[in-house]
């Protein structure tokens, strides 16, 4: 499933832009490829993260993968529900399984994100 109202990265993160912040998670495609998610390493609120850098990791039965930030900014909220229920990413990747919210620092970085059509092309290759 790819949602039209979101932006995407080539490393399978989704981004929902809201006013001056962004909500970030991993795509339905990514969670399906990973399999059952058993642990999510989250950053701390107040952490500064950089575009393209890892801000945490996600551990599944099959693999451990870095979570890469699609934007630079400050972490303003983390999804603490994932600490006890990491499987929310499997069952609700776009709603209850969001990972972090950031106050992004560079609006021009939004231009480098994929739209839904481009992301669909990427995952169909």
KOLMARLO-349155 format. One record per residue (C-alpha): residue number from 1; residue in three letters; y, x, z. Coordinates in pm, 1 decimal. Each point is the difference from the previous one (the first is absolute). Layout:
! KOLMARLO-349155
<lodren num="NUM" residu="ALA" y="Y" x="X" z="Z"/>
...
//
This chain:
! KOLMARLO-349155
<lodren num="1" residu="UNK" y="0.0" x="0.0" z="0.0"/>
<lodren num="2" residu="UNK" y="346.0" x="125.9" z="-95.1"/>
<lodren num="3" residu="UNK" y="305.4" x="-188.8" z="124.1"/>
<lodren num="4" residu="UNK" y="294.8" x="-33.2" z="-237.0"/>
<lodren num="5" residu="UNK" y="271.6" x="17.9" z="268.7"/>
<lodren num="6" residu="UNK" y="-98.3" x="347.6" z="122.9"/>
<lodren num="7" residu="UNK" y="44.2" x="356.0" z="-124.1"/>
<lodren num="8" residu="UNK" y="-285.6" x="251.7" z="-10.1"/>
<lodren num="9" residu="UNK" y="-81.9" x="371.4" z="-5.3"/>
<lodren num="10" residu="UNK" y="-259.9" x="192.6" z="-195.7"/>
<lodren num="11" residu="UNK" y="-165.3" x="81.4" z="335.1"/>
<lodren num="12" residu="UNK" y="-55.1" x="-374.1" z="62.1"/>
<lodren num="13" residu="UNK" y="266.8" x="-85.1" z="256.3"/>
<lodren num="14" residu="UNK" y="193.9" x="-325.5" z="-35.9"/>
<lodren num="15" residu="UNK" y="364.9" x="-40.1" z="95.2"/>
<lodren num="16" residu="UNK" y="187.6" x="-318.7" z="79.5"/>
<lodren num="17" residu="UNK" y="377.4" x="45.1" z="-3.3"/>
<lodren num="18" residu="UNK" y="193.8" x="-209.2" z="252.4"/>
<lodren num="19" residu="UNK" y="377.7" x="50.5" z="35.5"/>
<lodren num="20" residu="UNK" y="36.4" x="355.1" z="140.1"/>
<lodren num="21" residu="UNK" y="-364.3" x="71.2" z="79.5"/>
<lodren num="22" residu="UNK" y="-342.1" x="8.5" z="-162.1"/>
<lodren num="23" residu="UNK" y="-342.8" x="-111.6" z="115.8"/>
<lodren num="24" residu="UNK" y="-282.9" x="230.1" z="-108.3"/>
<lodren num="25" residu="UNK" y="-375.2" x="-50.7" z="-16.5"/>
<lodren num="26" residu="UNK" y="-295.3" x="90.8" z="-219.0"/>
<lodren num="27" residu="UNK" y="-104.5" x="-214.9" z="-290.9"/>
<lodren num="28" residu="UNK" y="-294.6" x="-234.6" z="-17.8"/>
<lodren num="29" residu="UNK" y="-147.9" x="235.2" z="-260.6"/>
<lodren num="30" residu="UNK" y="27.4" x="296.1" z="240.4"/>
<lodren num="31" residu="UNK" y="-157.8" x="-180.0" z="295.1"/>
<lodren num="32" residu="UNK" y="-283.7" x="-116.7" z="-223.8"/>
<lodren num="33" residu="UNK" y="-62.1" x="355.3" z="-123.5"/>
<lodren num="34" residu="UNK" y="5.1" x="137.4" z="357.3"/>
<lodren num="35" residu="UNK" y="-238.2" x="-259.3" z="142.7"/>
<lodren num="36" residu="UNK" y="-2.2" x="-100.3" z="366.4"/>
<lodren num="37" residu="UNK" y="306.0" x="146.8" z="170.9"/>
<lodren num="38" residu="UNK" y="-73.5" x="122.0" z="352.2"/>
<lodren num="39" residu="UNK" y="317.6" x="183.9" z="107.4"/>
<lodren num="40" residu="UNK" y="365.6" x="35.0" z="-99.7"/>
<lodren num="41" residu="UNK" y="216.8" x="289.4" z="119.1"/>
<lodren num="42" residu="UNK" y="356.9" x="-128.9" z="24.3"/>
<lodren num="43" residu="UNK" y="328.6" x="188.1" z="36.1"/>
<lodren num="44" residu="UNK" y="235.7" x="-64.5" z="292.1"/>
<lodren num="45" residu="UNK" y="301.4" x="-227.2" z="-20.7"/>
<lodren num="46" residu="UNK" y="299.4" x="226.1" z="-61.6"/>
<lodren num="47" residu="UNK" y="-194.8" x="253.1" z="-207.8"/>
<lodren num="48" residu="UNK" y="171.8" x="118.6" z="-316.8"/>
<lodren num="49" residu="UNK" y="-231.2" x="-7.5" z="-300.0"/>
<lodren num="50" residu="UNK" y="47.0" x="150.8" z="-344.0"/>
<lodren num="51" residu="UNK" y="-91.6" x="-145.3" z="-337.9"/>
<lodren num="52" residu="UNK" y="-334.5" x="136.5" z="-114.2"/>
<lodren num="53" residu="UNK" y="-93.2" x="136.5" z="343.4"/>
<lodren num="54" residu="UNK" y="-281.8" x="-129.4" z="220.7"/>
<lodren num="55" residu="UNK" y="117.2" x="-219.1" z="288.8"/>
<lodren num="56" residu="UNK" y="-345.2" x="-78.6" z="135.9"/>
<lodren num="57" residu="UNK" y="-357.9" x="-43.9" z="-108.0"/>
<lodren num="58" residu="UNK" y="-256.4" x="-269.8" z="-47.3"/>
<lodren num="59" residu="UNK" y="-365.3" x="43.8" z="87.1"/>
<lodren num="60" residu="UNK" y="-271.1" x="-205.8" z="-161.4"/>
<lodren num="61" residu="UNK" y="-376.6" x="20.6" z="6.2"/>
<lodren num="62" residu="UNK" y="10.9" x="179.6" z="-337.8"/>
<lodren num="63" residu="UNK" y="298.6" x="235.2" z="40.6"/>
<lodren num="64" residu="UNK" y="319.3" x="103.0" z="176.5"/>
<lodren num="65" residu="UNK" y="316.8" x="-19.8" z="-209.3"/>
<lodren num="66" residu="UNK" y="363.2" x="90.5" z="62.2"/>
<lodren num="67" residu="UNK" y="259.2" x="-274.8" z="-3.1"/>
<lodren num="68" residu="UNK" y="282.7" x="123.9" z="-221.8"/>
<lodren num="69" residu="UNK" y="353.4" x="-124.0" z="33.4"/>
<lodren num="70" residu="UNK" y="146.7" x="-150.3" z="-315.9"/>
<lodren num="71" residu="UNK" y="353.1" x="33.8" z="143.3"/>
<lodren num="72" residu="UNK" y="192.9" x="225.1" z="236.0"/>
<lodren num="73" residu="UNK" y="135.2" x="-152.8" z="317.8"/>
<lodren num="74" residu="UNK" y="-43.3" x="-80.5" z="366.8"/>
<lodren num="75" residu="UNK" y="-296.9" x="-191.2" z="138.8"/>
<lodren num="76" residu="UNK" y="145.0" x="-310.7" z="167.6"/>
<lodren num="77" residu="UNK" y="-323.3" x="-185.3" z="77.3"/>
<lodren num="78" residu="UNK" y="-374.4" x="59.6" z="-10.2"/>
<lodren num="79" residu="UNK" y="-273.8" x="-260.5" z="-19.0"/>
<lodren num="80" residu="UNK" y="-147.2" x="46.4" z="348.1"/>
<lodren num="81" residu="UNK" y="-266.6" x="-263.1" z="-78.4"/>
<lodren num="82" residu="UNK" y="-171.9" x="266.7" z="-211.8"/>
<lodren num="83" residu="UNK" y="-69.5" x="210.3" z="309.7"/>
<lodren num="84" residu="UNK" y="-259.7" x="-252.5" z="119.2"/>
<lodren num="85" residu="UNK" y="-71.1" x="-173.5" z="-331.6"/>
<lodren num="86" residu="UNK" y="14.0" x="250.2" z="-287.7"/>
<lodren num="87" residu="UNK" y="-219.8" x="-238.6" z="-199.1"/>
<lodren num="88" residu="UNK" y="309.1" x="-221.0" z="-50.0"/>
<lodren num="89" residu="UNK" y="71.5" x="224.2" z="-298.2"/>
<lodren num="90" residu="UNK" y="-332.7" x="-106.0" z="-153.6"/>
<lodren num="91" residu="UNK" y="45.2" x="-370.4" z="68.5"/>
<lodren num="92" residu="UNK" y="375.5" x="-30.6" z="-59.2"/>
<lodren num="93" residu="UNK" y="136.3" x="308.7" z="-179.8"/>
<lodren num="94" residu="UNK" y="328.5" x="-165.9" z="-99.3"/>
<lodren num="95" residu="UNK" y="73.9" x="-209.7" z="307.9"/>
<lodren num="96" residu="UNK" y="-148.1" x="86.9" z="340.8"/>
<lodren num="97" residu="UNK" y="-110.3" x="346.4" z="-116.9"/>
<lodren num="98" residu="UNK" y="346.3" x="146.1" z="-63.9"/>
<lodren num="99" residu="UNK" y="33.1" x="348.7" z="151.2"/>
<lodren num="100" residu="UNK" y="364.3" x="97.7" z="60.5"/>
<lodren num="101" residu="UNK" y="357.0" x="-111.6" z="-53.0"/>
<lodren num="102" residu="UNK" y="260.4" x="261.7" z="-86.8"/>
<lodren num="103" residu="UNK" y="374.1" x="4.3" z="-37.7"/>
<lodren num="104" residu="UNK" y="13.9" x="185.1" z="-329.6"/>
<lodren num="105" residu="UNK" y="268.4" x="259.6" z="-55.3"/>
<lodren num="106" residu="UNK" y="19.8" x="30.3" z="-378.4"/>
<lodren num="107" residu="UNK" y="24.4" x="-316.3" z="-208.7"/>
<lodren num="108" residu="UNK" y="-55.0" x="196.6" z="-322.3"/>
<lodren num="109" residu="UNK" y="-361.6" x="72.6" z="107.5"/>
<lodren num="110" residu="UNK" y="-77.4" x="-367.0" z="-68.1"/>
<lodren num="111" residu="UNK" y="41.3" x="72.0" z="-372.3"/>
<lodren num="112" residu="UNK" y="-310.4" x="221.9" z="-0.4"/>
<lodren num="113" residu="UNK" y="-235.6" x="-269.0" z="130.8"/>
<lodren num="114" residu="UNK" y="-237.0" x="-192.1" z="-225.5"/>
<lodren num="115" residu="UNK" y="44.2" x="-369.7" z="-64.2"/>
<lodren num="116" residu="UNK" y="-301.0" x="-232.5" z="9.5"/>
<lodren num="117" residu="UNK" y="-72.7" x="31.4" z="-373.4"/>
<lodren num="118" residu="UNK" y="2.8" x="380.6" z="9.4"/>
<lodren num="119" residu="UNK" y="-223.0" x="4.7" z="309.7"/>
<lodren num="120" residu="UNK" y="-248.9" x="-238.9" z="-164.3"/>
<lodren num="121" residu="UNK" y="-18.4" x="240.0" z="-295.6"/>
<lodren num="122" residu="UNK" y="-61.5" x="292.3" z="235.8"/>
<lodren num="123" residu="UNK" y="-293.2" x="-159.5" z="179.9"/>
<lodren num="124" residu="UNK" y="-158.2" x="-133.5" z="-319.8"/>
<lodren num="125" residu="UNK" y="-24.3" x="347.5" z="-157.4"/>
//
